[in-house]
Amino acid sequence: MKHIYTKAAIAAALALSVTATVAKVPESELARLDGDLTPMGSERAGNAAGTIPEWTGGLTEAPAGYVDGGFLVDPFPDDQILFTITAENVDQYADNLAPGQIALFRKYPETYKMHVYKTRRTAALPEDVYAKVRQNGLNAELVNDGNGVINFEVAQAFPIPQNVYEVLWNHLTRYRGGNAERTYVQVPVQANGAFVPVQITDTFTWPDFLVGGKDPVKDRNVLVYFTYAIHSPPQLTGTVLLVHETVDQVTDTRRAWLYNAGQRRVRRAPQVAYDGPGQGSDGTRTADDFDVFNGAPDRYDWKLVGKKEMYIPYNAYRMHSPELSYKELHLKGHMNQEYSRYELHRVYHVEATLKEGSRHIYAKRVFFIDEDTWQIALKDQYDGQGQLWRVGEAHNIQFYNQHVPWLNVETVVDLNDGRYLTLGLTNEEKMPNRFDLQKKRRDYDTSALRRLGKR
């Protein structure tokens, strides 16, 4: 299936790529969220070929067999593979693939493949969040040349984005449940396929969801409160990171603290930003690789190339199964693609080029952002010589028990040294993701680090 950018898509991209302004969307334009657009701002209609269906509300009910509080059951167990992309036929599908995906076929021709399934537009949010998103369309504004956002609540700041910065901020502000706790593994896999899983529990709380609600002074310019506690292996046990993630990180830098159980000290952690090393990743990712991309956009010039149809990881319920072990999911060079699921979806193609005088190990970054979830689904990252270096994917699922679309696992593959990283798998964990938390402000102060860091 060949697909190129349409003239309309290119024109839209040019309109969206101008320098960030503070324009708001008029009420008349927001009426489109009840018409040709979904409540999230994506195109409601399917494509002309019929290979992308109409969005009809997403996946909002649990399938038969799901037990409340347990692992998610695959809602599409009878879906069959439509076709499989391999190194032998990849050229046939190249127009709908990212350069990084094609590079993986070239590097691992014997083992890398992509099973393509029927497209299921499962993304759905709670009704009250839809209302907040619509209100954000009236009120949210970019500030500081696109490096910050003001006057938005709860989720997705820009349902009808007017420029490339608003597209990016939709990823950064997308809804992830308000309160969330994940116990999962981060797995740095060596070039020979060996790995030692790093078990982590992290928590996210957006200020609106703190017990007692958002404080206009204490929570000013705070996007999310975050903790990240490592439980194993033993040499990393007791390492805890606390982050007060600010919205505009140029005028108010990210506030981060690190606790080391061996030293029993809490220290400020300015290195937890940009290309600082990711905690517990054995150097396979940067701090801003987490969540596919996070943090301040100020070191790059941003451009929206267009909108297109691509094969991206989607509805990765099979990969989420507790019947699979971490050993089964990790092969030499890349994840076991036998358990992956790819679908054709519309994405925004965004490019970021390092500004002259700025520093980062990635000189160029390319992101493909799913229109329904606003999750970055694919990323290609280039070194200082302009060579494709690290590529990544986000395998998403719809948490139908909470109406939350979020990734099940994210990957970073190093094309040079053969190592790769997976982050987010819960297959062998006792407690899957939780969204029923009641978090207080004191759960995110520096004294909480010591409590979380007890061995």
Residue pairs with C-beta under 8 A, 6 or more apart in sequence:
1 49
1 51
1 93
1 95
1 96
1 309
1 344
2 95
2 96
3 95
3 96
3 308
3 309
4 95
4 308
5 13
5 305
5 306
5 307
5 308
9 306
9 307
9 308
10 306
12 306
12 307
13 304
13 305
13 306
13 307
13 349
15 162
15 163
16 161
16 162
16 163
16 164
16 166
16 167
16 304
17 163
17 164
17 302
17 303
17 304
18 163
19 145
19 146
19 163
20 142
20 145
20 146
20 163
20 164
20 165
20 166
21 142
21 162
21 163
22 141
22 142
22 143
23 162
24 137
24 138
24 139
24 140
24 141
25 137
25 138
25 158
25 159
25 160
25 162
27 138
29 137
29 160
30 134
30 137
30 138
30 159
30 160
32 160
33 39
33 41
33 133
33 134
33 137
33 159
33 160
35 44
36 43
36 44
36 45
37 43
37 44
37 159
37 160
38 44
38 55
38 372
39 125
39 130
39 133
39 134
39 159
40 123
40 125
40 130
40 133
40 156
40 159
40 372
40 373
40 374
41 133
41 156
41 158
41 159
41 160
41 161
41 170
41 371
42 55
42 123
42 346
42 371
42 372
43 55
43 346
43 371
44 54
44 55
45 54
46 52
46 53
46 54
47 309
47 346
51 119
51 309
51 344
52 119
52 121
52 309
52 344
52 345
52 346
53 119
53 120
53 121
54 121
55 121
55 123
55 372
56 121
57 124
58 121
58 122
58 123
58 124
58 372
58 398
58 403
59 75
59 120
59 122
59 123
59 124
59 398
59 400
60 124
60 400
60 403
61 400
62 73
62 75
62 400
62 401
63 73
63 74
63 75
63 400
64 73
65 73
66 72
66 73
66 400
66 401
68 401
69 432
70 432
71 320
71 321
71 322
71 426
71 432
72 317
72 320
72 397
72 399
72 400
72 401
72 432
73 317
74 317
74 318
74 321
75 122
75 315
75 317
75 400
76 117
76 118
76 120
76 315
76 317
79 117
79 118
79 120
80 117
81 115
81 116
81 117
82 116
82 117
82 118
83 116
84 113
84 114
84 115
84 116
85 93
85 97
85 105
85 113
85 114
85 116
85 311
85 342
86 105
86 109
86 112
86 113
87 105
87 106
87 108
87 109
87 110
87 112
90 97
90 102
90 105
93 311
94 102
96 308
96 309
96 310
96 311
96 344
97 310
97 311
98 310
98 366
98 368
98 378
98 380
98 391
99 366
99 380
99 388
100 366
100 378
100 379
100 380
100 388
100 391
100 392
100 413
101 114
101 311
101 378
101 391
103 388
103 391
103 415
104 112
104 334
104 391
104 413
104 415
105 112
107 333
107 415
108 333
108 334
111 331
111 332
111 333
111 334
111 337
112 333
112 334
112 337
113 337
113 338
114 311
114 337
114 340
114 342
115 337
115 338
115 340
115 341
115 342
116 311
116 342
116 343
116 344
117 315
117 341
117 342
117 343
118 343
119 314
119 343
119 344
119 345
120 314
120 315
120 343
121 345
121 372
122 314
122 315
122 398
122 400
122 405
123 370
123 372
123 373
123 398
123 405
124 398
124 400
124 403
124 405
125 133
125 155
125 175
125 403
125 404
125 405
126 403
129 154
129 155
129 175
129 403
132 153
132 154
132 155
133 154
133 155
133 156
133 159
133 175
134 159
135 153
136 151
136 152
136 153
136 155
136 156
136 157
136 158
136 159
137 158
137 159
137 160
139 151
139 152
140 149
140 150
140 151
140 152
140 157
140 158
141 149
141 150
141 151
142 148
142 149
142 163
142 165
142 166
142 169
143 149
143 150
143 248
144 248
144 250
144 251
145 298
146 163
146 165
146 297
146 302
147 248
147 249
147 250
147 251
147 296
147 297
147 298
148 221
148 247
148 248
148 249
148 250
148 251
149 157
149 169
149 173
149 247
149 248
150 247
152 173
153 208
154 175
154 178
154 206
154 208
155 173
155 174
155 175
156 170
156 173
156 174
156 175
156 374
157 166
157 169
157 170
157 173
158 166
158 167
158 169
158 170
161 167
161 170
163 304
164 302
164 303
164 304
164 350
165 297
165 302
167 304
167 348
167 350
167 369
168 297
168 302
168 350
168 367
168 369
170 369
170 374
171 292
171 293
171 367
171 369
171 374
171 375
171 376
172 223
172 293
172 294
173 223
174 373
174 374
174 375
174 405
175 404
175 405
176 204
176 404
176 406
177 204
177 399
177 402
177 404
177 406
177 435
178 205
178 206
178 208
178 209
178 435
179 203
179 204
179 205
179 206
179 209
179 435
179 436
179 437
179 438
179 439
180 203
180 204
180 205
180 404
180 406
180 433
180 434
180 435
180 437
181 201
181 202
181 203
181 204
181 433
181 434
181 435
181 437
182 200
182 201
182 202
182 203
182 424
182 426
182 433
182 434
183 199
183 200
183 201
183 426
183 429
183 430
183 431
184 199
184 200
184 423
184 424
184 425
184 426
184 429
185 197
185 198
185 199
185 200
185 326
185 422
185 423
185 425
185 426
185 428
185 429
186 197
186 198
186 200
186 280
186 281
186 421
186 422
186 423
186 424
187 195
187 197
187 198
187 326
187 330
187 421
187 422
187 423
187 425
188 195
188 196
188 198
188 281
188 282
188 283
188 284
188 419
188 421
189 195
189 330
189 332
189 419
189 420
189 421
189 422
190 419
191 332
191 333
191 417
191 418
191 419
192 332
193 330
193 331
193 332
193 333
195 326
195 330
196 233
197 232
197 326
198 230
198 232
198 233
198 236
198 280
198 281
199 230
199 231
199 232
199 429
200 228
200 229
200 230
200 231
200 280
201 228
201 229
201 231
202 226
202 227
202 228
202 229
203 226
203 227
203 437
203 439
203 443
204 224
204 225
204 226
205 224
205 225
205 226
205 437
205 439
205 443
205 444
206 223
206 224
206 225
207 214
207 215
207 219
207 222
207 224
207 225
208 214
209 439
210 219
210 225
210 439
210 440
210 441
211 438
211 439
211 440
211 441
212 440
212 441
215 441
218 441
221 246
221 247
221 248
221 252
222 244
222 245
222 246
222 247
223 245
223 246
223 247
224 245
225 243
225 244
225 245
225 439
225 443
225 444
226 241
226 242
226 243
226 244
226 245
226 444
227 240
227 241
227 242
227 243
227 443
227 444
227 448
227 449
227 452
228 240
228 241
228 242
228 243
228 279
229 239
229 240
229 241
229 452
229 453
230 236
230 237
230 238
230 239
230 240
230 279
230 280
231 237
236 280
237 261
237 455
238 259
238 260
238 261
238 262
238 453
238 454
238 455
239 258
239 259
239 260
239 261
239 279
239 280
239 453
240 258
240 259
240 261
240 449
240 452
240 453
241 256
241 257
241 258
241 259
241 269
241 272
241 279
242 256
242 257
242 258
242 259
242 444
242 446
242 448
242 449
243 254
243 255
243 256
243 257
243 272
244 254
244 255
244 256
244 444
245 254
245 294
246 252
246 253
246 254
246 255
249 273
249 295
249 296
249 298
250 296
250 298
253 270
253 273
254 272
254 273
254 295
254 296
256 268
256 269
256 270
256 272
256 273
257 266
257 267
257 268
257 269
257 446
257 449
258 266
258 267
258 268
258 269
258 272
258 279
258 449
259 265
259 266
259 267
259 449
259 450
259 452
259 453
260 267
260 453
261 453
261 454
261 455
264 450
266 446
266 449
266 450
271 277
271 287
272 279
272 287
273 287
273 288
273 295
273 296
274 286
274 287
274 288
274 295
274 296
274 299
274 359
274 360
275 286
275 287
275 288
275 359
275 360
275 361
275 362
276 286
276 287
277 283
277 285
277 286
277 287
278 284
278 285
278 286
278 287
278 289
278 290
281 421
281 423
282 419
282 421
284 412
284 414
284 419
284 420
284 421
285 390
285 412
285 421
285 423
286 361
286 362
287 294
287 295
288 294
288 295
289 390
289 392
289 412
290 423
291 407
291 410
292 367
292 375
292 376
292 379
292 392
292 394
292 407
292 410
293 365
293 367
293 376
293 379
297 352
298 358
299 354
299 355
299 358
299 359
299 360
300 352
300 353
300 354
300 355
300 358
300 360
300 365
301 352
301 353
301 354
301 355
302 350
302 351
302 352
303 350
303 351
303 352
303 353
304 348
304 349
304 350
304 351
305 349
305 350
305 351
306 349
307 346
307 347
307 348
307 349
307 371
308 346
308 347
308 349
309 344
309 345
309 346
309 347
310 344
310 345
310 346
310 347
310 368
310 377
310 378
311 342
311 343
311 344
312 342
312 343
312 345
312 347
312 368
312 370
312 377
312 378
312 393
313 340
313 341
313 342
313 377
313 393
313 394
313 395
313 396
314 341
314 342
314 343
314 345
314 370
314 377
314 395
314 396
315 341
315 343
315 396
315 397
315 398
316 340
316 341
316 395
316 396
316 397
316 408
316 409
317 341
317 397
317 408
318 339
318 340
318 341
319 329
319 339
319 340
319 341
319 395
319 408
319 409
319 425
320 397
320 408
320 426
320 427
321 339
321 427
322 427
322 428
323 427
324 339
324 427
325 427
325 428
326 425
326 427
326 428
328 336
328 339
329 335
329 336
329 339
329 422
329 425
329 427
330 336
330 422
332 418
333 413
333 418
333 420
334 411
334 413
334 420
335 409
335 411
335 420
335 422
340 395
341 395
345 370
345 371
345 372
345 377
346 370
346 371
347 368
347 369
347 370
347 371
347 377
347 378
348 368
348 369
348 371
349 366
349 367
349 368
350 366
350 367
350 368
350 369
351 364
351 365
351 366
351 367
352 364
352 365
352 366
352 367
353 363
353 364
354 360
354 362
354 363
354 364
361 383
361 384
362 381
362 382
362 383
362 389
362 390
363 382
363 383
363 384
363 386
364 381
364 382
364 386
365 379
365 380
365 381
365 382
366 379
366 380
366 381
366 382
367 376
367 378
367 379
368 376
368 377
368 378
368 379
369 375
369 376
369 377
370 376
370 377
370 396
372 405
373 396
373 405
375 394
375 396
375 405
375 406
375 407
376 394
377 393
377 394
377 396
378 391
378 392
378 393
378 394
379 391
379 392
379 393
380 388
380 391
381 388
381 389
381 390
381 391
381 392
382 388
382 389
383 389
388 415
389 414
389 415
389 416
390 412
390 413
390 414
390 415
391 412
391 413
391 415
392 410
392 411
392 412
392 413
393 410
393 411
394 407
394 409
394 410
395 407
395 408
395 409
395 410
395 411
396 405
396 406
396 407
396 408
397 405
397 406
397 407
397 408
398 404
398 405
399 405
399 406
399 433
399 435
402 435
404 435
406 433
407 424
408 424
408 425
408 426
409 422
409 423
409 424
409 425
410 422
410 423
410 424
411 420
411 421
411 422
411 423
412 420
412 421
413 420
413 421
414 420
426 432
426 433
442 448
